[in-house]
Amino acid sequence: MIRIALLLVLVITGALSVFAQNPIIKGTYNADPTARVFNGRVYLFPSHDIPPATPELQARKWFCMGDYHVYSSDDMVHWTDHGVILDQKDVPWGQPDAYSMWAPDCVTKDGKYYFYFPDAPKAKEGERPRGFGIGVAVADKPEGPYKPAEEPVKGAFGIDPCVLMDNDGSAYIFWSGMGQRVAKLKDNMCEVDGEAIAIDGGFPRGNGLKEGPFAFRRADKYYFTFPWVRDSTELLAYAMSDKPMGPYEFKGIIMDASATGCWTNHHSIVEFNGQWYLFYHHNDYSPDFDKNRSTRIDSLSFNADGTIRKVKATLRGVGISKANEQIQIDRYSYIEGPVVEYINRQEPFLGWYTDFKWQGDYVKYNAVDFAKGYKKVNIRYRANNAVVVLVRTAKGEKIAELNMPQADDWSEITLDASDSVKGVQDIVVELRADVKQPKGFGAKNDGSLKIDWLSFGN
């Protein structure tokens, strides 16, 4: 068997756009992500998926959620888990073992934070819980502690609450259940003021299911956005209005349905530091059970007339990766040739690796911050043969030429590098022929090179 070494080229180009890796939180499932900006920081209020916890839910293979966490970040990359802010056992009016704490929201008014959530009301003796109420819990800080009200919000019955705080201080609550509805909230933020209005009667029907509303204001336009089952899986759609309670005119699609068949999607849209973002979910860390989902983020933008440009789901996401932290190139910006696989499909939280097999295979990874020069390159890899890795900039400045030995098991290696590269750079990883062999595309090596991550250091 001919031993063919590989030439791996990292091409780095300057870019000012910011990205991070999707999904953004590892080790726990978090769906239905509502993002809010409080005090210059992004707070994330998702639901908390867990494996089915009762025989009934196991038999149905259904959603199971019993508490809520809140996360926060100041750079959209590093997220702090502030722990459980509300448990189903602590809701005075809720069934303590219903596992029905679905999509929530949180807003602030007059120095208080109001956390809205759906829950199943307590059932009568010997009966199952019926329907959903919408609860509210109040705190002095976005991370809590939150104290739930003794009763659900009066006048709102359903799931997936969202509250729009208008510029004049008025609050409007949206929810799903028997259609999509909106009502104004009283100043106490705990009661509906007047009658609720159905707002989706004129929208296209598809297969009928519309849930998870998220409403926001931009300039003088109001946006009503929602997951919608048009065929068999949910996509994200939206409508616009000149008034918070409508009428809303259907405009189109924000994000297409999952190409891999994740049945649900659920989202929020927020502006942070001058950029708009779409938070949504996918079952990346649960490939065989799409009721355990994880949060993703991608950038969102608008046309001149205020309509939303369709967002393409990415693995790269948003935020700038620091060069001295693990750069997961399997969360690529663009790929041509390599394949991405789970390190262990039975333990998805271990993540993925990128498998290079053919000459010319390459991966692009955007926005790595070389804040200072680094003298070392660290790589976790496996290789059937010795490989040569060339690291350089797009201008031809060589960072490192790495001679990496054969590694039958996952191994980490640290080798010398130049410290001349600085600033935010894009990375492209390309597989080429051994410098000792004839170069050209189409030749497969006698094995493969698998890269888990790389980083730079001193």
N, C-alpha and C positions, 0 to 999 in steps of 0.2 A: 504494500500500500504506500502510495507516494505521500510523504509528509509535506503538507502545504501550510506554510505559516500565513498569517493574515496581516494586512496593514489596515489599521483602524485610524481614521482621520477625524479629528474634531475641528470643525470649521466654526469660527466664532465671529459674528458680525454685530456691530453696534445696533441697539434697538432701545427705544425709550418706552415702549409699551410694557405694561406690568402684567404678570401672570403668576399663578400658583398651581399646585398639583391637586387634581380631583381623584377621589373624593377627599374632602378637607379634614375629616375627623376619622381616625383609626381606632379600633378597639371596642367601639360601641355603635349600635345602629341609631340613626337619627333621620327622621323623615319629615315631610311637610314643613320645610324650614321657613320661618318668618324672621326676616332680618330687619332690625331697626337701628338707627344711629342715635345714641344718647351720649351727650357730653364728649363729643369728638371720638367716640369709640363705637364699633359695630357690635351689637348684641344679637345673638342668634337664639331664637325660641323655637325649637323643633318639637315634634312628637318623638317618643322613644320606643322604637320597635324592640320587642323581645320575642323569642320563640314562643309558640302557643303554650299557655300556662294552664289550661283546663282541658279535660277530655273533649268537651264540645268544640273548642277552638282547634284542637289537634285534629279532630275528625273533619272539620270544615277546612283545615289548612288556611286559617283566617288571620287577620290582623290582631295583634295583641299588644296593648299599651297601658301601663299602669301608673306612670309618673312622668314628670317633666324635668329636664335639665335646662340650664341656660349657659351659653358659651359666649366668649367675647374676644375681640381682636382689635389691634390698632394698625395692622398691616395686611389683613386678609390672608395671611399665611400661617401665622402662629396663633392657635386658639387655646384659650383657657377654659376649662370646664369648671364652672362654679358650683357644680353638684346639683342635687335634687332640690327644686324649688316648690314642688307640690306633688303629693302622692294621693292616689285614689282613696286611700283609707282616711285621709284628712279632710275630705269634702263633706260637710255636714249633711247635705241633701242628696249625695250621690251614693250609688251602690258600691260598697267597698271592694268588691271582687268582680266588677264588670269588665275590666281591662278595655275600656272604651274611651280612653282619654286621647282623642284624635287631635287634629291640627289646631294649634293655639295662635294667639297674637298678644302683643303687649304695646301699650301706648302710655304717654305721660301727659299729665295735666295738673297744673298748680302744685308742682313739686311732688306729686304722687305718681306711682307707676301702677297701671291697671292691666292685669294679666287675665285674658279671656280664654276660656277653654270649654269644649263640650264634654259632657259626662252623662251616663245613664242614671236617671233618678232611682232612688231606692224602690225596690219592688215590694209588693205586698207579700205577706207570709205565703210561701209555697208557690209564688209566681215568678216568672222571669222579668227582668227589667224591660220596660217598654219605652221607646222613643228616646229623645235626647233633650236635655236642658243645656243652657249655656251659662257657665259660672264665671265669676270674676273674683280675683284675689288681688289684694292691694299691698304695696310695699313702699318704703321710702327710698330704695335704691333699685336699679334695674336687676341686680343679681339677688335681690331679696334680703331678708326673709319675707315671704308673701303670706298674708292671712286671708283665707277664703271667706267670702260672705256666707251667711247662714242660709240664704236662699239663692236660686238662680236668677239671672236677669229677667225681670218681668217683661213679658211681651215678645220674647225671642225663644223659639223652639226649633232646634236643629243642630247642625254640626258645622265645624270649620269656621268659627267666627273670625271676622276681620273688622277692625275699626279704623276709619279714616278720620283723622283730625284735620279740619279745614283751617284756613288761614285766620278766620275770625274766632277760633276757639270752639266752634261747633263740632260735635262728634257724631258720626254715622256708623252704625253697625250693620255689617253684611253677614249673611250666613246661607247655608244650603239646607235642603230638606223640603220636599214638596216644591221644588223649584228654587231659584235664587232670589233672595229677598234683601231689602234694605229698610232701615228705619232710623230715625234720629234718636239719639240718646239724650236723656235729661242731664242736667248739670251734675247730678250725683254719679253719673257714669254707670248706674246700676239698674236703670229702668228705661224702657222704650218710651219715647215721647210721641204719641199719636199712633197711627196705623202703619203697619209694615206694607211695603209695596213690592210686588213681583216685578222683576226687571229684565227677565230673559225670555219673555213671551215671543218676541220677534226674532230671536236668534235662530240660526239653522239648527235642525234637530239632530242629524246624525243618528246615532243609536240612543239618543235621549239623555244620557247621564251627563250632568254638569254638576261639579262640586267645587270645593276648595277656593272660594272667591278671594281675590286680593285686590283692593281698590287703593288708588293713590292719585295725587294731584301733581301735575307738572304745568307750570305757567298757568294759563287760564283754562286748561282742559282737565277733565276727570277721566280716569281709566278704570275700567272694570275688567279684570283678568280672571281666567278660570281654567281648570283642567276640563277637558271635554272628550268623551268617547265618541269619535266620529265613525270609526270602524270597530276595532276590537280592543285597542289600547289607547290610553289617554295622550292627547297632545295638549298644548297650551294655547289658548285663544284669548281674544280681547275685544272690547267694545269701548267707545268713547262718548262723552257727553259734555255739555256746557254747565251741567248742574250735578251736584253730588248724588242726588236721588234720581237722576235721569230725566227724560228717557235716554237710554244708551243705544247707540247704533253699532251693530256688529262690524268689525273692521277686518279681522283675519287671524292668522296664525302667528304666534310668537315662537314656538318650538315644535317641530314635528314629533310624532310618536317615536318611542324608543325602537331602534333598529334591532335590538336583541330581545324585544318582547316583554320588557318590564311593564306590567299592566297599568300601573298608576304613575302619574307625575303630579307634583304639587309644588308650589313656588311662592316667591315674593320678589318684589322689585324695589330697589333702594338706591339712592344716590349717596356716594361717599367720596369726599375730596374731589368733587367735580366730575366723577365718572359714575354712570349708572351700571348696576349689576343685577343679574338674574340669579337668584338662589333657587335650586330645584333638587330633586332626588332621583336616585337610580339604585339598582340592586347590585352594585359593583362588588361589595364584600359578601354577597349572598347569592351566588350564581344559580343555585338550584332551588331557591325559594324567594319569590319576588315580593313577599310581604315583610321582609327585613331589608330596609333601604338605608342609603347613606347620602349625605348632602354634598352637592356640587355647586360650583359658582362659575358663571361665564359673564363676560362683558355684554352690555346691551346698549343700543343706540337708537336714535330717532331720525326720521326724515324731516325735511323742512316744514312739512305740514303737520307735524306732531305724531304721525303714525309711527308704529314701532317696526324697526327692521328685524326680520326673522333672525333668531339666534341659532347658531349651529353648536350642538353639544360637543365639548372638547374634553380630553383627558388632562390637558395642560392647565386649564382653568385660568386663574388670575393671581397676581402678586409676583413679586420679585424673589427668586431663590438666591440665597446666599451661597457663594462659592465654597465656603468652608463647612457647609451642611450637606447632608446626603442629597444628591441630585438624582432623582428617579427618572432615568431617561425613558422608561416604559410609559411615563405620563407625557408623551411627546406632543409637540405642536404639529409635526408633520412626519409621515413615515412612508418609506418607499422600499419595500422588500422584506425587512425583518418581520418576525411575528412576536407577539407578546403573549406570554403564558403565565398562569398562576405558579408561584413557587411550590405551593401545595394546595390543590383545589379543596381539600378537606379542611384546611386552615386558611381561609381567604385573607384574614387580617395580616398574614405574612407578606402579602403584596404580590408583585409580579416581577418578571425579568424580561429582557429583550434578547431575542435569539437571532444572531446573525449567521447566515449559512452560505450566502452567495456573494461573489464579488459584485460590488456596486450597491449592496444594501446600505441604506442610511436612515438616520433618524435626526430630526431637528427638534431642539429644545430651546425655547425662547427665554430670554431675560434672566441671566445669571449675573449676580453682582460681585465682581472682583474688586471689592472696596479697597483692597491693598494687594500688593504682589504676594504670590504664594510660591514657595519653593518645592512643594511636594504635590504629587497626585496620588490619591488613594482610590482603589477600585476593588469592588467585590465582584468576583467573576468565577466562571468555570470555562475551561478550554480543553478540547481533545488534543490540541497541539500547542507548541510554543507560538506566541503571537507577538507582533510588533505593533505598538500603538503610537501613532504620531499625533501630537496635540499642537495645533497652531491656530493663528488668527486668520481672518479672511484676507488680511493684507500680506499674509505669508510669514508673519513672525512666529517662529517656532517656540512653543511653550515647553514641549517635552517630546522626546522619542523614547518610548518605553519598551523594553524587552521583557515580556511577560512569559513565564514558564508554563508548561502544561499543568493543568489543575483538574483532576478528575472529580473532586468535591469542591463545594463552595469555599473560596479562599479570598483573603484580603491581602493586597500587596501595596506597598508604598514606595514610590520611585521619585527620582529627582525631576524637577521642573524649573523652568525659568520663572522669575518673579516680575516680569516686565508688563504683563497684561493687567489693566485696571479698568474700572468702570463697569457699566452694565453691558453684557455681551450675550449674543445668541450662540447656542452650541448645535453643531451638526455632527453626528457620528456616522462615519462611512466605512464600509468594509471593502478593502481592495486586495489585490494579489500580493503574495510574498515578493519582496524586492528581488529575490534570487530566482523567481519563476517568471515566465512570459506573462505580461499583463494583458488584461482584456476581460470583457464581461462574459458571463455565461458559464464560468467554471465554478463548480461547487467544491468547497473544501471537504476533507475526509472526516468531518465531524461538525462541530459548531462552536461558536463563542457565545457564551451567555453572560450578560452584564446585568447585575442587580442594581448597583448604584455606583456613582463616583463622587469624589469631593476633592477639595484642594486645601492644603495646609502648609505649615512651616515646621 
